[in-house]
Amino acid sequence: AQSVSQHNHHVILSEAASLELGCNYSYGGTVNLFWYVQYPGQHLQLLLKYFSGDPLVKGIKGFEAEFIKSKFSFNLRKPSVQWSDTAEYFCAVRNNNAGNMLTFGGGTRLMVKP
Amino acid sequence: DGGITQSPKYLFRKEGQNVTLSCEQNLNHDAMYWYRQDPGQGLRLIYYSQIVNDFQKGDIAEGYSVSREKKESFPLTVTSAQKNPTAFYLCASSRTSGMSTDTQYFGPGTRLTVL
């Protein structure tokens, strides 16, 4: 069965620090990759996605992620975080042989100290 | 205002009672999904529906039931058979399932607490 791992469950950073959240998945076939963000009290919303093409994907609010197929990874990065980035971040993978079903990682709670 | 609505936002239930969570979308999406979110476990798929009058079990369907009588609506019933129902429930929808360009969009969620 497909699985998605987010190794960092809680991350605490100061403002202006750089961020990298890890995401690894187990499926070896063609996949689509997503990062979702859940700000306190808000909907889960799409941050960025990768379907094909350039493996470096840019999303909203200065976030980017890099798909490294050989490492089965899709890590999320931001060069300089802000207090408003405090949220929970979820990586999700869709196996293209399994319809539109997403498998989510366990989430990473990011707290940015002002 | 387009989007996905879930009601109620908070729900309390006594043990042994069934309860139904509402999910409505006006995005004209064919596919709809129910997830359960627990701390540290991410989102787990309960049920999904790719088209009206059809639905499939997800990874953790036991103790839950759904219906899809209308395209816009996909209610979830948490039955008394669900052993650990206290959780945050998220509904999502997407354009026709299976197309590679689809993205799932989420509602605001319902927090269910069993007393």
Interface residues (C-beta under 8 A of the other chain):
Chain A: V4 Q6 H9 N32 F34 Y36 Q42 H43 L44 Q45 L46 K49 F51 F90 A92 N96 G99 N100 M101 L102 F104 G105 G106 G107
Chain B: A31 Y35 G40 Q41 G42 L43 R44 L45 Y48 Q50 G58 L90 S94 S97 G98 M99 S100 T101 D102 T103 Q104 Y105 F106 G107 P108 G109
